[in-house]
Every structure is written in structure tokens, then in C-alpha cells.
Amino acid sequence: MAGSRLVHLCGPVQHGDARGRTLGFPTANIRVESVSGGDALAPGVWAGWARWKHGPWYMAVVNVGMRPTFGGETCTIEAHLIDYLGDLYGRTLELRLVARLRDECRFDRIEALVKQIQADVEQARTLLARRPANTLTEVEKWR
Ligand SMILES: Cc1cc2nc3c(=O)[nH]c(=O)nc-3n(C[C@H](O)[C@H](O)[C@H](O)COP(=O)(O)O)c2cc1C
């Protein structure tokens, strides 16, 4: 699997187009303030761990890309926190990207995108269960 090096990102959550909620996968759009660990943040869909400052870790699927299905023109980093039902905005999120799952694609139908994201979530659950957040080697403290 490509991208097994841990990438560490941190930044406040901004408002996106709020389309994620209507797809059934609300996302936190992150304005990245710090990146470390990888040579570069490769575009694509990632599995990783996410937490709010001082909060518990959540499994996450993260899209780094242009959202070609919707004709997006800017690169965004958006995380869907699996099994998290709370508010997504106004706080700083920390992300540890564990593995890159796939390239971002353009889907002809929204249903196909939703089905693919469901599959991404299942793949991330399996993968992250084998890589619990407390076993990640790079431990960085909040500044
Ligand atoms: C796990 C995941 C995978 C995604 N994969 C794709 C993709 O392959 N192609 C695409 O166009 N958008 C993809 N997206 C982006 C969604 O289209 C995006 O979350 C949605 O448009 C909401 O954007 P918004 O927060 O700006 O409203 C993905 C999002 C997530 C969370």
C-alpha cells in the first residue's frame, strides 16, 4: 500500500460548501498550519486518526484534493471523523495520516461517490484497528 509513512497535520477547521453533510459524510475542512512527518502531503484519500485539542482520538477518512465530481478549483483537506456526531467547526484539529487508500476520482453519479466513501470508511476501520492511535510512534505535544 502506498503512503505508509505517518503524516502529521494540524490546523483550525473552516467552513466548506457544507455539501458533505448532504452526502451523509460531514467533513471538517482544515486550514493547515503545520505539516510534518511526510516528504509532501500526497493528494488522495487517506485513513488516519483525528482529535480535537485534548480530546479522544477518532478514526477518520481524509480527502486531500480538488473534488472533481463537483468541479472544485481549489485543493482542500477535509476529514470525516468516523462515529463522531458533534460540532465540526471553530476548533483546531490534529490529524495523523496513517495510509493512503486511493486516488481521488471524478464520479458521474453522486450515489457512486457515496458508495465509494462508504467503502473507504470500512477499509479505514479495518486498517486503523490494526494501528491504534496509542501505538503511533511520532508523539508530538500541542504547542
Ligand atoms: C473519504 C472521502 C473521500 C472522497 N473522495 C472523493 C472523490 O474521490 N472525488 C471527489 O470528487 N470528491 C471526493 N470527496 C470529497 C467530497 O466530494 C466532499 O467531501 C464534499 O464535496 C463536501 O465538500 P464541502 O465540505 O466543501 O462541502 C471525498 C471526501 C471524503 C471525506
The ligand as an SDF file (V2000), in Angstrom:
LIG
                    3D

 31 33  0  0  0  0  0  0  0  0999 V2000
  -13.2360    9.9130    2.3950 C   0  0  0  0  0  0  0  0  0  0  0  0
  -13.5770   10.9040    1.3200 C   0  0  0  0  0  0  0  0  0  0  0  0
  -13.3390   10.5810    0.0020 C   0  0  0  0  0  0  0  0  0  0  0  0
  -13.6600   11.4770   -1.0160 C   0  0  0  0  0  0  0  0  0  0  0  0
  -13.4040   11.1160   -2.3090 N   0  0  0  0  0  0  0  0  0  0  0  0
  -13.7410   11.9660   -3.2980 C   0  0  0  0  0  0  0  0  0  0  0  0
  -13.5000   11.6220   -4.6670 C   0  0  0  0  0  0  0  0  0  0  0  0
  -12.9520   10.5580   -4.9980 O   0  0  0  0  0  0  0  0  0  0  0  0
  -13.8900   12.5160   -5.6050 N   0  0  0  0  0  0  0  0  0  0  0  0
  -14.4850   13.7100   -5.3210 C   0  0  0  0  0  0  0  0  0  0  0  0
  -14.8050   14.4600   -6.2150 O   0  0  0  0  0  0  0  0  0  0  0  0
  -14.6940   14.0880   -4.0300 N   0  0  0  0  0  0  0  0  0  0  0  0
  -14.3390   13.2270   -3.0200 C   0  0  0  0  0  0  0  0  0  0  0  0
  -14.5520   13.5940   -1.7140 N   0  0  0  0  0  0  0  0  0  0  0  0
  -14.9580   14.9670   -1.4200 C   0  0  0  0  0  0  0  0  0  0  0  0
  -16.4320   15.1330   -1.2870 C   0  0  0  0  0  0  0  0  0  0  0  0
  -16.9120   15.3990   -2.5580 O   0  0  0  0  0  0  0  0  0  0  0  0
  -16.5970   16.3170   -0.3360 C   0  0  0  0  0  0  0  0  0  0  0  0
  -16.4460   15.8530    0.9810 O   0  0  0  0  0  0  0  0  0  0  0  0
  -17.8830   17.0150   -0.4800 C   0  0  0  0  0  0  0  0  0  0  0  0
  -17.9290   17.6110   -1.7310 O   0  0  0  0  0  0  0  0  0  0  0  0
  -18.0830   18.0670    0.6220 C   0  0  0  0  0  0  0  0  0  0  0  0
  -17.2980   19.1930    0.4150 O   0  0  0  0  0  0  0  0  0  0  0  0
  -17.5120   20.5120    1.3180 P   0  0  0  0  0  0  0  0  0  0  0  0
  -17.0270   20.1770    2.7140 O   0  0  0  0  0  0  0  0  0  0  0  0
  -16.6620   21.5700    0.6790 O   0  0  0  0  0  0  0  0  0  0  0  0
  -18.9510   20.8130    1.3200 O   0  0  0  0  0  0  0  0  0  0  0  0
  -14.2320   12.7190   -0.6920 C   0  0  0  0  0  0  0  0  0  0  0  0
  -14.4610   13.0480    0.6550 C   0  0  0  0  0  0  0  0  0  0  0  0
  -14.1490   12.1700    1.6460 C   0  0  0  0  0  0  0  0  0  0  0  0
  -14.4050   12.5270    3.0840 C   0  0  0  0  0  0  0  0  0  0  0  0
  1  2  1  0
  2  3  1  0
  2 30  2  0
  3  4  2  0
  4  5  1  0
  4 28  1  0
  5  6  2  0
  6  7  1  0
  6 13  1  0
  7  8  2  0
  7  9  1  0
  9 10  1  0
 10 11  2  0
 10 12  1  0
 12 13  2  0
 13 14  1  0
 14 15  1  0
 14 28  1  0
 15 16  1  0
 16 17  1  0
 16 18  1  0
 18 19  1  0
 18 20  1  0
 20 21  1  0
 20 22  1  0
 22 23  1  0
 23 24  1  0
 24 25  2  0
 24 26  1  0
 24 27  1  0
 28 29  2  0
 29 30  1  0
 30 31  1  0
M  END
$$$$
